[in-house]
Amino acid sequence: MLKAERASYILGRLQELYPQTPVPLDHNDPFTLLIAVLLSAQCTDERVNQVTPALFARAATPQAMLLLSVEEIRAIIRPCGLSPQKAKAISGLSHILMEEHQGVVPEDMEALERLPGVGHKTASVVMSQAFGVPAFPVDTHIHRLAQRWGLSSGKSVVQTERDLKKLFPREHWNRLHLQIIFYGREYCSARGCDGRVCEICRHCYPKRKNPKLTRKA
């Protein structure tokens, strides 16, 4: 099966499995989404969704966030892990949003990436899920599955993102990146599949005899 044929099958199958693609992180607007995505680094979405209600009850806007000290933010978000760095980043980006963007999350990739604690993946998530701008954020699930499915070499997340953007139509990017994440969590997890177990792996590589070793992101 050619790479383009695998991509076509995967797109169609994921559309069947996940016709609805709700954003896993609870949020109300671009700012609360930005904070939730920042907190999700090395943390599960479930844990983030348990923590953010208390944080957003105190501060759901950049202006309100500035009324909290870094230590107060850290105390609330501690269960998410990396709380010292994340609290400092949340406070810092809130300052910048107030000083440079009138308290509004910018609809601009470069401006987002300049915010403390906001890398390319986080910026891509905000652009796609908050503003509907086509983007293809690559997390560990997508990076792993792209290799198992023969869609990318997995040399880096940058390369994986570039390869997937070439393979799939732009209008599908925002939904597809969530569909791949959902599938990876449900059927093709790091331990639950080795490239020979789940439906898509078996369909794409029916003759694969050995586990597919994947490069970490």
ChimeraX attribute file (.defattr): number of C-alpha atoms within 10 A of each C-alpha:
attribute: neighborCount
match mode: 1-to-1
recipient: residues
	/A:1	10
	/A:2	10
	/A:3	14
	/A:4	12
	/A:5	11
	/A:6	20
	/A:7	20
	/A:8	13
	/A:9	15
	/A:10	19
	/A:11	17
	/A:12	11
	/A:13	15
	/A:14	18
	/A:15	16
	/A:16	10
	/A:17	11
	/A:18	16
	/A:19	11
	/A:20	11
	/A:21	14
	/A:22	12
	/A:23	13
	/A:24	14
	/A:25	20
	/A:26	18
	/A:27	20
	/A:28	11
	/A:29	15
	/A:30	19
	/A:31	21
	/A:32	22
	/A:33	20
	/A:34	24
	/A:35	26
	/A:36	21
	/A:37	23
	/A:38	23
	/A:39	29
	/A:40	19
	/A:41	17
	/A:42	10
	/A:43	15
	/A:44	12
	/A:45	18
	/A:46	13
	/A:47	16
	/A:48	24
	/A:49	18
	/A:50	14
	/A:51	18
	/A:52	23
	/A:53	15
	/A:54	13
	/A:55	19
	/A:56	17
	/A:57	8
	/A:58	15
	/A:59	18
	/A:60	19
	/A:61	19
	/A:62	23
	/A:63	16
	/A:64	12
	/A:65	21
	/A:66	18
	/A:67	12
	/A:68	14
	/A:69	13
	/A:70	20
	/A:71	13
	/A:72	12
	/A:73	22
	/A:74	22
	/A:75	14
	/A:76	17
	/A:77	23
	/A:78	15
	/A:79	15
	/A:80	23
	/A:81	17
	/A:82	15
	/A:83	19
	/A:84	15
	/A:85	13
	/A:86	24
	/A:87	23
	/A:88	18
	/A:89	20
	/A:90	24
	/A:91	19
	/A:92	18
	/A:93	23
	/A:94	26
	/A:95	18
	/A:96	18
	/A:97	21
	/A:98	16
	/A:99	10
	/A:100	12
	/A:101	13
	/A:102	12
	/A:103	16
	/A:104	16
	/A:105	23
	/A:106	18
	/A:107	16
	/A:108	14
	/A:109	17
	/A:110	12
	/A:111	15
	/A:112	23
	/A:113	16
	/A:114	14
	/A:115	18
	/A:116	18
	/A:117	20
	/A:118	20
	/A:119	15
	/A:120	16
	/A:121	20
	/A:122	24
	/A:123	24
	/A:124	23
	/A:125	25
	/A:126	28
	/A:127	24
	/A:128	18
	/A:129	20
	/A:130	20
	/A:131	14
	/A:132	13
	/A:133	19
	/A:134	18
	/A:135	25
	/A:136	25
	/A:137	24
	/A:138	27
	/A:139	18
	/A:140	16
	/A:141	20
	/A:142	25
	/A:143	29
	/A:144	27
	/A:145	24
	/A:146	22
	/A:147	19
	/A:148	25
	/A:149	20
	/A:150	17
	/A:151	19
	/A:152	22
	/A:153	17
	/A:154	22
	/A:155	14
	/A:156	14
	/A:157	22
	/A:158	15
	/A:159	15
	/A:160	24
	/A:161	21
	/A:162	14
	/A:163	16
	/A:164	21
	/A:165	16
	/A:166	9
	/A:167	15
	/A:168	15
	/A:169	11
	/A:170	15
	/A:171	11
	/A:172	15
	/A:173	19
	/A:174	21
	/A:175	23
	/A:176	22
	/A:177	21
	/A:178	24
	/A:179	23
	/A:180	23
	/A:181	20
	/A:182	20
	/A:183	19
	/A:184	20
	/A:185	13
	/A:186	11
	/A:187	15
	/A:188	25
	/A:189	19
	/A:190	15
	/A:191	6
	/A:192	13
	/A:193	17
	/A:194	17
	/A:195	27
	/A:196	21
	/A:197	14
	/A:198	17
	/A:199	15
	/A:200	22
	/A:201	23
	/A:202	14
	/A:203	16
	/A:204	22
	/A:205	17
	/A:206	12
	/A:207	9
	/A:208	12
	/A:209	9
	/A:210	9
	/A:211	12
	/A:212	17
	/A:213	11
	/A:214	18
	/A:215	14
	/A:216	12
	/A:217	16
